[in-house]
Amino acid sequence: MTKRSILKGLVLIVFAACVLVILTPSLRKKSTAPDPAPVKTEIIPPGIVVTESSISLPIATRPGAAAPGDLMLLNYANPASPPQDDLILMSRAVASFLLISKQACDRPLSANEEWSAALRGNRPGTEPWISNKSSALDSKNRLIDRWGIPLHFHALGGKQWEIRSAGPDKKMWSDDDLLEKTSG
């Protein structure tokens, strides 16, 4: 087996495990709180158990969520995390996409629009990896940083890319730019 096929298998296993843990109530940690108050049975069909939780699952983790990459980008542009984390998340989403979508790996992707189209499944041979409602996209479907500025993708060759954010000053190629390298 090649490193690539092993990595692909591991990514799929981790992704499947995350989805199972999030979506399967029996795998969630059992609460030690007392049983909830009885629920009116005329509203809830027989056989359905209703419990209360202080945890609200993000939309992307709920059944029917749009695409696998949305799970990877759940904390994208989260004000509680450092801005560099956004590029790390995007880098991982791109690398995972390239690992899964073999046909996309064979095509040069350098412009933001090309990456966006590929990740959204709008290029031949690709399946949607992120949804059109991803927090990483603007209204023109460009991949953006937390300040709303389109990310800059630069192909380095050998299936390696740089992802650049304009940073807090919102001006590309200045001293506060953020940079992350990724490979596929």
Backbone torsions as a table, in degrees:
resi	resn	phi	psi	omega
1	MET	NA	144.5	179.1
2	THR	-87.4	161.9	177.4
3	LYS	-58.3	-38.4	-177.7
4	ARG	-63.4	-44.3	-178.7
5	SER	-70.0	-33.9	176.6
6	ILE	-66.3	-45.5	179.0
7	LEU	-62.7	-42.1	178.5
8	LYS	-60.0	-45.0	178.8
9	GLY	-61.7	-42.6	179.2
10	LEU	-64.2	-41.7	178.7
11	VAL	-62.0	-44.1	179.4
12	LEU	-64.3	-39.7	179.7
13	ILE	-66.0	-45.4	179.7
14	VAL	-63.3	-43.3	179.5
15	PHE	-62.4	-46.5	-180.0
16	ALA	-62.6	-40.3	179.3
17	ALA	-64.2	-42.7	178.6
18	CYS	-61.1	-45.4	179.7
19	VAL	-62.6	-43.1	179.4
20	LEU	-62.1	-44.7	-178.5
21	VAL	-64.4	-40.1	-177.8
22	ILE	-73.2	-40.9	-172.0
23	LEU	-94.5	-14.7	-176.8
24	THR	-101.9	107.3	-177.3
25	PRO	-59.5	-32.3	-177.3
26	SER	-68.6	-17.6	178.9
27	LEU	-91.3	-12.4	178.1
28	ARG	-71.6	154.4	179.9
29	LYS	-62.2	130.7	-179.8
30	LYS	-70.4	139.6	178.5
31	SER	-83.7	144.2	176.6
32	THR	-94.3	3.7	179.2
33	ALA	-68.8	154.0	178.3
34	PRO	-63.1	161.0	179.2
35	ASP	-55.5	143.4	179.9
36	PRO	-67.2	162.2	178.0
37	ALA	-60.6	150.0	179.5
38	PRO	-57.3	144.0	-179.5
39	VAL	-105.7	143.4	180.0
40	LYS	-62.1	122.4	-176.1
41	THR	-76.0	-16.2	179.8
42	GLU	-72.1	-16.1	179.1
43	ILE	-97.7	-38.7	-176.3
44	ILE	-98.0	127.3	179.7
45	PRO	-61.6	150.5	178.2
46	PRO	-57.1	142.7	178.0
47	GLY	91.7	-10.4	179.5
48	ILE	-97.5	126.9	178.4
49	VAL	-102.6	127.1	-179.3
50	VAL	-109.0	127.6	175.3
51	THR	-127.4	159.9	177.9
52	GLU	-101.8	148.9	179.0
53	SER	-141.8	144.9	175.8
54	SER	-86.5	-3.8	-178.7
55	ILE	-96.5	124.8	175.1
56	SER	-105.4	118.8	-179.3
57	LEU	-71.7	137.6	175.3
58	PRO	-61.6	154.9	-177.6
59	ILE	-54.7	-41.0	-175.1
60	ALA	-67.0	-15.2	179.8
61	THR	-98.0	-3.2	-179.3
62	ARG	-83.8	154.5	176.2
63	PRO	-53.9	139.3	-179.6
64	GLY	87.4	4.3	177.2
65	ALA	-58.6	150.1	-167.5
66	ALA	-65.8	-56.4	-169.1
67	ALA	-149.3	154.6	-177.0
68	PRO	-60.2	-38.2	-179.2
69	GLY	-65.6	-23.0	177.4
70	ASP	-61.1	-35.1	177.2
71	LEU	-64.9	-38.4	-179.5
72	MET	-68.7	-27.4	-175.7
73	LEU	-102.8	18.5	-178.1
74	LEU	-54.7	-39.8	-177.6
75	ASN	-96.5	15.1	-179.9
76	TYR	-62.8	130.8	179.1
77	ALA	64.2	25.9	177.4
78	ASN	-73.3	120.7	-178.3
79	PRO	-61.1	-20.9	-179.5
80	ALA	-80.6	-8.0	-179.8
81	SER	-114.0	155.8	-180.0
82	PRO	-65.5	147.7	-179.5
83	PRO	-56.7	-33.0	179.8
84	GLN	-61.4	-29.4	178.1
85	ASP	-59.8	-32.5	178.4
86	ASP	-60.3	-44.2	-179.2
87	LEU	-70.0	-33.2	176.3
88	ILE	-64.8	-45.0	177.5
89	LEU	-61.5	-43.9	179.6
90	MET	-64.8	-40.9	178.4
91	SER	-60.3	-43.7	179.2
92	ARG	-67.5	-38.5	178.2
93	ALA	-64.1	-42.7	178.8
94	VAL	-64.7	-46.8	-179.1
95	ALA	-61.9	-41.4	178.8
96	SER	-66.5	-41.5	177.5
97	PHE	-58.6	-47.1	-178.6
98	LEU	-65.5	-33.4	178.7
99	LEU	-66.4	-41.2	-177.6
100	ILE	-80.4	-39.6	-174.8
101	SER	-98.2	86.0	-175.1
102	LYS	-60.6	-38.8	-178.3
103	GLN	-64.4	-35.7	179.3
104	ALA	-67.0	-29.2	179.9
105	CYS	-63.5	-30.5	-175.0
106	ASP	-83.3	-2.1	-178.4
107	ARG	-112.4	137.8	176.7
108	PRO	-71.1	128.3	176.4
109	LEU	-121.7	113.8	-180.0
110	SER	-127.6	-34.3	-178.8
111	ALA	-81.4	149.3	178.5
112	ASN	-53.6	-44.0	-178.2
113	GLU	-62.3	-36.9	178.1
114	GLU	-66.4	-44.0	178.6
115	TRP	-63.8	-45.0	-179.8
116	SER	-60.2	-46.8	-179.9
117	ALA	-62.2	-43.1	-179.8
118	ALA	-65.1	-47.0	-178.8
119	LEU	-65.3	-28.4	178.3
120	ARG	-88.5	1.7	177.9
121	GLY	80.2	21.4	-177.5
122	ASN	-103.0	24.6	173.2
123	ARG	-124.0	149.0	179.8
124	PRO	-55.4	134.7	176.4
125	GLY	82.7	8.0	179.6
126	THR	-117.5	150.5	173.7
127	GLU	-109.1	153.4	179.7
128	PRO	-58.6	127.3	176.9
129	TRP	-106.6	-31.5	171.5
130	ILE	-128.7	153.8	-178.8
131	SER	-86.9	164.0	177.8
132	ASN	-67.3	-13.2	180.0
133	LYS	-100.1	12.6	-179.6
134	SER	-61.0	143.9	177.4
135	SER	-69.2	-9.9	179.2
136	ALA	-87.5	-0.3	-178.6
137	LEU	-115.0	146.8	172.6
138	ASP	-96.3	-173.7	-176.5
139	SER	-66.7	-18.2	177.5
140	LYS	-97.6	12.6	-179.7
141	ASN	61.5	32.3	172.6
142	ARG	-94.4	145.3	175.1
143	LEU	-75.2	125.2	-172.4
144	ILE	-123.5	162.8	173.6
145	ASP	-89.4	-177.9	-176.2
146	ARG	-67.6	-13.5	178.3
147	TRP	-96.7	4.2	177.0
148	GLY	84.5	11.2	-179.6
149	ILE	-95.6	134.6	179.5
150	PRO	-58.4	136.8	176.2
151	LEU	-70.0	151.4	176.5
152	HIS	-108.0	124.5	177.6
153	PHE	-106.6	132.1	179.8
154	HIS	-129.8	118.9	178.1
155	ALA	-74.4	127.9	179.6
156	LEU	-97.5	-11.7	-175.6
157	GLY	95.0	160.2	-179.7
158	GLY	61.9	35.0	-180.0
159	LYS	60.0	36.5	176.0
160	GLN	-123.7	144.3	-179.2
161	TRP	-137.6	157.9	168.3
162	GLU	-109.9	140.0	173.4
163	ILE	-115.6	125.5	-176.2
164	ARG	-121.4	135.2	173.6
165	SER	-109.2	144.6	-179.8
166	ALA	-68.0	-19.0	179.3
167	GLY	81.6	-177.1	-174.1
168	PRO	-60.2	-27.7	-179.6
169	ASP	-79.2	-6.1	177.1
170	LYS	61.6	22.5	178.5
171	LYS	-119.7	120.0	-179.6
172	MET	-69.2	146.3	176.7
173	TRP	71.4	31.0	174.7
174	SER	-109.9	178.8	-173.9
175	ASP	-65.8	-22.4	-176.8
176	ASP	-96.7	9.6	177.9
177	ASP	-59.6	148.7	175.4
178	LEU	-107.6	143.6	-175.0
179	LEU	-138.0	137.1	176.5
180	GLU	-140.4	136.5	177.0
181	LYS	-99.7	145.5	179.0
182	THR	-139.7	160.4	176.8
183	SER	-141.0	155.9	-176.7
184	GLY	-120.5	NA	NA
